[in-house]
Amino acid sequence: MSVTIRFCGASRTVTGSCHLFETRAGRFLVDCGLFQGQKTLKELNYGAFPFRPAGIDAVLLTHAHIDHSGLLPKLVRNGFAGRILATRGTIDLCSYMLPDAGSIQESEVAALNRRNAARGRAEVTPIYTQADAVASLQSFMAVDYEKWIDVIPGVRARYWNAGHLLGSASIEIECTDGDGSGRPMRILASGDIGPDAKLLQPDPEAPSDFDYVISESTYGDRERPPTSPDARRARLAEEVNGAAMRKGALLIPAFAVERTQELIVDLIDLMERGEIPSAPIFLDSPLAIRATEVFRKHAESLDPAVDVRRLLTFAQLRFTETVEESKRIAKLAGFHIIIAASGMCDAGRIRHHLRNWLWSARATVLLVGFQAPGTLGRFLADGARAVRIQGNEIKVAATIRTIDDYSGHADGSELVRWIAARRPIQRGLFLVHGEEPAITGLAARVSERIIPAARVFQPLLDDVYELSAATPTPLDAGRRRRLAPEAVVRLDWHNEMSKLVLDINDRIESAADDRARGVLIRRLRRALEE
């Protein structure tokens, strides 16, 4: 038996999840996600796959989030003809999320091409279109939790609820020689693991006794304070009341699927109890509105203590589907709440609301999820005094706040407990889907206590390992990588350029007089000439 794995994404970064397995009988992927964050990383979405799509026999999809599913339309368009195996909840969410992603691709590329035309630059094409996304849905096939399904000859898989998102799964994989002889190789791909006591979702489940475990590590180096439903709502109430006192908009950039629904549930509860002011809640995301309908459809699989059906009937909840409805929100004065995608502020309608409000000291921006390096959300979280949105410089006068109670990811201690429950792990633990500090932090937590340090691996992008030996063996050490390892983990020149332009403008505007401004400009010109 020979089995190899190539880490085609989510290696020292949290996006682009994609793992390529190859056996003698065929090839299959676990996930095929979109890269997000800095432009250098996102450019991988436009390039060729590091494998031939037509040569892939199947895809095992852990869940619907775009960093795990977002390149499936491109995979299908480029020749993949196999099955995409996913739970019914994942398929229902992808049926809205992937076409929405294609539509965003088209609209943002159209806007970029208008700017490129004005600058005399070449046109670009979308990664894929809405039509490509719709066509890819024909490749999906539903699987049930905890039931084996054949993937390719000699490989079968079983899905376990990961507690992260409606339909999310950790995937158990067994590989044999194909003739039924010998002990199968057992592998578990974690997907994204939900935290303890997550709103709407059950606790994660999975069996034990594996040769290999591939674990996410998004929050592997940090701890959250202990929480409960009451504590979570109390922290949210504190932030909402603070925003209300500032008498402007409360902008919540939220992932359209699950994070948004969780926030709405708590906001409704707090308003009904009188713990926060009753105010309009604008759900300004067609995708979030449709995802909410999917949650209602699957209400029986969610936390029975939560009345999911209220998500579409609360009087103060307003749905804005059209662009015209979204633009009318900008005319409002006084305290109101706007929940809009995207969660990292990198696309979607939230950018328009940020452009309208960031300059105002009356506004509040509440970040409720992970912000990848190089994203607008990360710059705001890190205290940027000015940002660029769609080519425009915006001063940041709004109050920027962060709460982590709505994260869909387990923290460091929860990940350690999840990994420990998978023991024995005979050959190796691969840590993926995390920034470098998170991965090294989780490695330090599990080494020796849970698994010998020599069996803990931190793969780089495009690393290949032979899994059939007693310990995993790196292959093709000289393989040409799509990106140098340092380019994955640091801000790229696009980010540095944007920051430089903002700093130059700030220094020139703060100069004492026109003479001082002239001196600065001449120095800059001399530096450029050198």
C-alpha positions in Angstrom: 0.0 0.0 0.0 1.4 3.4 -1.0 -0.4 6.6 0.1 0.9 10.2 -0.2 -0.6 13.5 0.9 0.2 16.9 -0.6 -0.8 20.0 1.4 -2.1 22.3 -1.3 -3.5 24.9 1.0 -4.1 26.0 4.6 -0.4 25.4 5.4 0.9 28.1 7.8 -2.3 30.0 6.9 -6.0 29.7 7.7 -7.4 29.7 4.2 -7.3 27.6 1.0 -7.8 24.3 2.7 -7.0 21.5 0.2 -5.3 18.2 0.8 -4.5 15.8 -2.1 -4.3 12.1 -1.3 -2.9 9.7 -3.9 -3.1 5.9 -3.7 -2.4 3.2 -6.3 -6.1 3.2 -7.2 -6.6 6.9 -7.6 -6.5 10.4 -6.2 -9.0 12.4 -4.1 -9.1 15.7 -2.3 -10.2 16.7 1.2 -11.6 20.2 0.6 -10.9 22.6 -2.2 -11.0 26.1 -0.7 -10.4 29.7 -1.6 -7.3 31.6 -0.4 -8.2 34.8 1.4 -6.1 37.6 2.9 -3.1 39.3 1.4 -3.1 39.7 -2.4 0.0 37.5 -3.0 -1.9 34.6 -1.4 -5.2 35.4 -3.2 -3.4 35.3 -6.5 -3.0 31.5 -6.1 -6.8 31.4 -6.7 -6.2 32.6 -10.3 -3.3 30.3 -11.1 -3.3 26.7 -12.1 -4.0 24.0 -9.5 -0.9 22.1 -8.3 -2.6 19.0 -9.8 -4.6 18.1 -12.9 -8.3 18.5 -12.1 -9.4 15.8 -14.5 -7.1 13.4 -12.7 -9.0 13.8 -9.4 -11.5 11.0 -8.7 -13.5 12.5 -5.8 -13.6 15.3 -3.3 -14.5 14.9 0.4 -15.8 18.2 1.6 -15.7 19.0 5.4 -18.1 22.0 5.3 -19.4 24.9 3.3 -17.2 27.8 4.4 -15.6 29.4 1.3 -12.0 28.8 2.5 -12.9 25.0 2.3 -15.3 24.9 -0.7 -14.7 28.1 -2.7 -12.5 26.7 -5.5 -14.9 23.7 -6.3 -16.5 25.6 -9.2 -13.1 26.2 -10.8 -12.2 22.6 -10.2 -15.3 21.4 -12.1 -14.9 23.9 -14.8 -11.3 22.8 -15.3 -12.1 19.1 -15.9 -13.0 17.5 -12.6 -15.8 14.9 -13.3 -16.0 13.0 -10.0 -18.3 13.3 -7.0 -18.2 15.9 -4.3 -19.2 14.1 -1.1 -20.8 16.3 1.6 -23.5 16.2 4.2 -27.0 17.4 3.3 -26.5 20.6 5.4 -23.3 21.4 3.6 -24.9 20.9 0.2 -27.8 23.1 1.0 -25.5 25.9 2.2 -23.2 25.5 -0.8 -26.2 25.8 -3.1 -26.3 29.5 -2.1 -22.8 30.2 -1.0 -21.0 29.1 -4.2 -23.2 31.0 -6.6 -22.9 34.0 -4.3 -19.1 33.7 -4.4 -19.3 33.6 -8.2 -21.4 36.7 -8.3 -19.0 38.5 -6.1 -16.1 37.5 -8.3 -17.9 38.9 -11.3 -19.0 42.2 -9.7 -15.6 42.9 -8.1 -13.7 42.0 -11.3 -16.0 44.3 -13.3 -15.2 47.2 -10.9 -11.5 46.4 -11.0 -11.6 46.4 -14.8 -13.2 49.8 -14.9 -10.3 51.1 -12.7 -7.8 49.2 -14.9 -9.2 50.7 -18.1 -8.8 54.2 -16.6 -5.2 53.4 -15.7 -4.4 51.8 -19.1 -4.0 48.3 -17.5 -5.0 45.0 -18.9 -8.4 43.4 -18.0 -8.6 40.5 -15.6 -11.1 37.7 -15.6 -13.0 36.2 -12.6 -11.7 33.0 -10.9 -15.1 31.6 -11.9 -18.6 32.9 -12.6 -22.0 32.5 -11.0 -22.8 30.1 -13.9 -19.7 28.0 -13.1 -20.8 27.8 -9.5 -24.3 26.7 -10.4 -23.0 24.0 -12.8 -20.7 22.6 -10.1 -23.6 21.9 -7.8 -24.5 18.9 -10.1 -21.4 17.2 -8.8 -22.5 17.1 -5.2 -23.7 13.9 -3.5 -25.1 13.8 0.0 -23.7 11.5 2.7 -25.0 10.7 6.2 -23.1 11.2 9.4 -21.5 8.0 10.8 -22.1 5.8 7.7 -19.3 4.4 5.6 -19.2 5.4 1.9 -16.8 4.1 -0.8 -14.7 6.9 -2.3 -12.3 5.1 -4.7 -11.3 1.4 -4.8 -9.6 0.6 -1.5 -10.7 3.9 0.2 -13.8 4.5 2.2 -14.8 7.4 4.4 -17.1 8.2 7.3 -18.3 11.7 8.4 -18.6 12.9 12.0 -20.2 16.0 13.3 -17.4 18.6 13.9 -19.7 21.0 15.8 -18.4 24.0 13.7 -21.2 24.8 11.3 -24.4 23.3 10.0 -23.4 20.2 8.2 -19.7 20.4 9.2 -17.7 17.2 9.5 -14.5 15.6 10.5 -13.8 12.9 8.0 -12.5 9.4 8.9 -10.6 7.8 6.0 -9.6 4.1 5.7 -7.1 3.1 3.0 -6.5 -0.6 2.1 -4.5 -2.5 -0.6 -7.8 -3.0 -2.4 -8.0 -6.7 -1.8 -9.2 -6.5 1.8 -6.0 -8.0 3.3 -4.0 -6.4 6.1 -4.9 -3.6 8.5 -6.2 -0.5 6.8 -4.4 2.8 7.2 -6.7 5.1 9.3 -6.6 8.8 8.8 -8.8 11.6 10.3 -9.1 15.0 8.7 -10.5 17.3 11.4 -12.0 20.0 9.2 -12.8 22.9 11.5 -13.5 22.0 15.1 -16.2 23.8 17.0 -15.7 25.1 20.5 -17.3 23.7 23.6 -21.0 24.8 24.2 -21.3 26.5 20.8 -24.6 28.1 20.1 -26.7 26.2 17.6 -24.3 23.3 17.2 -23.6 20.1 19.2 -20.2 19.3 20.6 -17.8 17.7 18.0 -17.6 14.0 17.7 -15.1 11.5 16.2 -13.6 8.1 17.0 -10.1 7.2 18.2 -7.1 5.0 17.2 -5.6 6.5 14.0 -2.4 6.3 12.1 -2.6 10.0 11.2 -4.6 12.9 12.4 -4.7 16.2 10.4 -5.9 18.9 12.8 -6.8 22.5 12.4 -5.0 25.0 14.6 -6.7 28.3 14.0 -6.6 29.3 17.7 -4.0 26.8 18.8 -1.9 29.4 20.7 -4.7 31.2 22.7 -7.3 30.7 25.4 -10.7 32.2 25.7 -12.2 33.1 29.0 -14.7 30.6 30.3 -18.1 31.4 28.8 -21.8 30.4 29.0 -24.9 31.5 27.1 -25.5 34.2 29.8 -21.9 35.4 29.9 -21.8 35.6 26.1 -25.0 37.6 25.9 -23.8 39.9 28.7 -20.6 40.7 26.8 -22.6 41.4 23.6 -25.1 43.6 25.6 -22.1 45.6 26.9 -20.9 46.3 23.4 -24.3 47.1 22.0 -25.1 49.5 24.8 -21.8 51.2 24.3 -22.5 51.6 20.6 -26.0 53.0 21.4 -24.5 55.6 23.7 -22.4 56.8 20.7 -25.7 57.3 18.8 -24.4 56.0 15.5 -24.4 52.8 13.5 -23.2 49.5 15.0 -21.5 47.7 12.1 -21.0 44.0 12.5 -19.0 42.4 9.7 -20.2 38.8 10.0 -19.7 35.6 8.1 -23.1 35.1 6.5 -23.5 31.5 7.6 -24.0 30.6 11.3 -22.1 33.6 12.8 -24.9 35.9 11.6 -27.7 33.6 12.8 -26.1 33.2 16.2 -25.8 37.0 16.6 -29.4 37.5 15.6 -30.6 34.9 18.1 -28.8 36.7 21.0 -29.7 40.2 19.8 -33.4 39.2 19.7 -33.2 37.7 23.2 -31.5 40.8 24.6 -34.0 43.2 23.1 -36.9 41.1 24.3 -35.5 41.2 27.8 -34.9 44.9 27.7 -31.2 44.5 28.2 -30.3 46.5 25.1 -32.3 49.3 23.3 -34.9 48.1 20.8 -33.5 49.2 17.5 -33.6 48.1 13.8 -31.4 45.2 12.9 -30.6 45.3 9.2 -29.5 41.9 7.8 -27.8 43.4 4.7 -26.7 40.2 2.9 -28.8 38.2 0.4 -26.6 35.2 1.2 -27.2 35.5 5.0 -30.9 35.8 4.4 -30.9 32.6 2.3 -28.6 30.8 4.8 -31.1 31.7 7.5 -33.8 29.9 5.5 -31.5 26.8 5.4 -31.1 27.0 9.1 -34.8 27.0 9.5 -35.0 24.0 7.2 -32.5 22.1 9.4 -33.9 23.3 12.7 -34.3 19.7 14.0 -30.5 19.1 13.8 -29.7 22.2 15.8 -29.8 23.0 19.5 -33.4 22.3 20.5 -33.2 25.1 23.1 -33.0 27.7 20.4 -36.1 28.8 18.5 -34.5 29.0 15.1 -37.9 29.9 13.5 -37.9 33.3 15.2 -34.9 34.2 12.9 -37.3 35.4 10.2 -40.2 36.8 12.2 -38.8 39.3 14.7 -40.4 42.7 14.2 -37.1 44.7 14.4 -35.3 42.4 12.0 -35.1 44.0 8.5 -34.0 42.2 5.4 -32.3 44.2 2.6 -31.9 42.0 -0.4 -31.4 44.6 -3.2 -28.6 47.1 -3.7 -31.2 49.9 -3.6 -32.4 48.8 -0.2 -28.9 48.6 1.1 -28.1 52.1 -0.1 -31.1 53.5 1.7 -29.6 52.4 5.1 -26.9 55.0 4.6 -29.6 57.7 5.0 -30.4 56.6 8.6 -29.4 58.7 11.6 -29.3 57.5 15.2 -28.5 54.1 16.6 -29.1 51.1 14.4 -27.4 47.8 13.8 -26.1 46.6 10.4 -25.0 43.0 10.0 -23.4 42.5 6.6 -20.9 40.2 4.9 -18.0 39.6 4.6 -16.7 38.7 8.1 -13.1 39.9 7.3 -14.4 43.1 5.5 -12.7 42.0 2.3 -15.7 42.0 0.0 -19.5 42.4 0.0 -21.7 45.2 1.3 -19.9 45.7 4.6 -17.3 47.7 2.8 -19.8 50.2 1.6 -21.1 50.7 5.2 -17.5 51.0 6.5 -16.8 53.7 3.8 -19.9 55.6 5.0 -19.2 55.3 8.8 -15.5 54.7 9.6 -14.7 58.4 9.6 -17.4 59.1 12.3 -16.7 59.0 16.0 -20.4 58.1 16.5 -20.0 54.7 14.8 -18.9 51.4 16.2 -17.4 48.4 14.4 -17.7 45.1 16.2 -15.5 42.3 14.9 -16.8 38.9 15.9 -14.6 36.4 14.0 -11.0 35.6 12.9 -9.4 38.3 10.8 -6.7 36.9 8.4 -3.5 38.8 7.8 -3.7 41.3 5.0 -7.5 41.7 5.3 -9.3 45.0 6.0 -10.7 43.5 9.2 -7.2 42.6 10.5 -6.0 46.2 9.8 -8.9 47.6 11.8 -8.4 45.1 14.6 -4.7 46.1 14.8 -5.6 49.7 15.3 -5.0 51.3 11.8 -5.6 55.0 11.8 -6.6 55.1 8.2 -7.4 52.4 5.6 -8.0 52.2 1.9 -11.4 51.0 0.6 -12.0 50.6 -3.1 -9.1 53.0 -3.8 -10.3 55.7 -1.3 -8.5 56.6 1.8 -10.7 56.6 4.9 -9.7 58.0 8.3 -10.7 55.6 11.2 -12.5 57.6 13.9 -15.1 54.9 14.7 -14.7 52.8 17.8 -13.3 49.4 16.9 -14.2 46.5 19.2 -13.7 42.8 19.2 -15.4 39.9 20.9 -14.5 36.3 20.5 -17.5 34.6 22.0 -19.0 33.8 18.6 -16.0 32.1 17.1 -16.7 28.8 15.4 -13.2 27.4 16.3 -12.0 25.6 19.3 -9.3 27.4 21.3 -6.0 25.9 22.3 -7.2 23.9 25.3 -10.2 22.6 23.4 -8.0 21.5 20.5 -5.7 19.7 22.9 -8.6 17.8 24.4 -10.0 17.0 21.0 -6.6 15.6 19.8 -6.1 13.7 23.0 -9.4 12.0 22.5 -8.2 10.7 19.2 -5.4 8.6 20.7 -3.6 6.5 20.0 -2.2 8.4 17.1 0.4 5.9 15.8 2.4 7.6 13.2 1.9 11.4 13.0 -0.1 14.5 13.7 -0.2 17.2 11.0 -1.1 20.7 12.1 -2.7 22.8 9.5 -5.2 25.7 9.1 -3.4 28.2 11.3 -0.9 31.1 11.3 2.6 30.1 12.3 2.3 31.2 16.0 -0.9 29.3 16.3 0.6 26.1 14.8 3.8 26.3 16.9 1.8 27.1 20.0 -0.4 24.0 19.5 2.6 21.9 18.7 4.2 22.9 22.0 0.9 22.0 23.9 0.6 18.5 22.4 4.3 17.5 22.1 5.2 14.8 24.6 2.0 15.3 26.7 -0.2 13.9 23.9 2.1 12.6 21.2 6.0 12.5 20.9 7.4 15.7 19.4 9.0 13.7 16.6 5.5 12.7 15.4 4.2 16.3 15.2 4.5 17.9 11.7 4.0 21.5 10.5 3.8 21.2 6.7 4.5 24.1 4.4 2.5 24.9 1.3 2.9 22.1 -1.3 4.8 19.7 1.0 4.4 16.1 0.1 4.6 13.2 2.5 4.7 9.4 2.0 2.4 8.0 4.6 3.0 4.3 4.2 6.2 4.1 6.3 6.3 3.8 10.0 6.7 7.6 10.1 5.7 10.0 7.4 8.5 10.7 4.9 8.9 14.0 3.1 9.1 13.7 -0.6 10.3 16.0 -3.4 12.2 18.3 -1.1 13.3 20.2 -4.2 9.8 20.6 -5.5 9.1 24.1 -6.9 6.6 25.7 -4.6 3.9 28.1 -5.8 5.0 30.5 -3.0 8.1 30.7 -0.9 7.3 29.8 2.7 8.0 33.4 3.9 5.6 34.8 1.4 2.8 32.8 3.0 3.3 34.1 6.5 4.2 37.8 6.1 2.4 40.8 4.7 3.2 41.3 1.0 4.2 44.3 -1.0 0.6 45.2 -1.7 0.0 45.7 2.0 3.3 47.5 2.5 2.5 49.8 -0.4 -1.0 50.6 0.9 0.5 51.4 4.3 3.2 53.6 2.8 0.7 55.7 0.8 -1.4 56.2 4.0 1.7 57.1 6.0 2.9 59.6 3.3 -0.5 61.3 3.2 -0.6 61.4 7.0 2.9 63.0 7.3 2.2 65.6 4.6 -1.2 66.6 6.0 0.3 66.9 9.5 3.3 69.1 8.4 3.4 72.5 9.9 2.9 74.5 6.6 3.2 74.4 2.8 7.0 74.9 3.0 7.4 71.8 5.3 5.2 69.8 2.9 7.3 70.8 0.0 10.5 69.7 1.8 8.9 66.2 2.4 7.8 65.9 -1.2 11.3 66.8 -2.5 12.9 64.2 -0.2 10.5 61.6 -1.4 11.3 62.4 -5.0 15.1 62.2 -4.3 14.6 58.8 -2.7 12.7 57.6 -5.7 15.4 58.8 -8.1 18.0 57.0 -6.1 
